[in-house]
């Protein structure tokens, strides 16, 4: 696993696919939003940010909340905590919060 990239690296990967390793095999999700959140305490080295993914490859499969390995050609292999969130689409979106 590579070190966690900064917000700027994720924001440059909008609308690109990430391969998510699940118990049922690989699921391809697209990063559709990268948004900086309200900064935390001044002693923190990084401003928190949110990533939002959409599962276009298998929209009927709903992933449970948990830590998954995500692979991306530019960002490498990342271990991230992913949570389903409600959306206006038939299946949930998936959110990652980086503190």
Buried (B, 14 or more C-beta within 10 A) or exposed (E): EEEEBEBEEBBEBEEEBBBBBBEEEEBEBBBBBBEBEEEEEEEEEEBBBBBBBBBBBBEEEEBEEEEBBBBBEEBEEBEBEBBBEEBEEEBBBBBBEBE
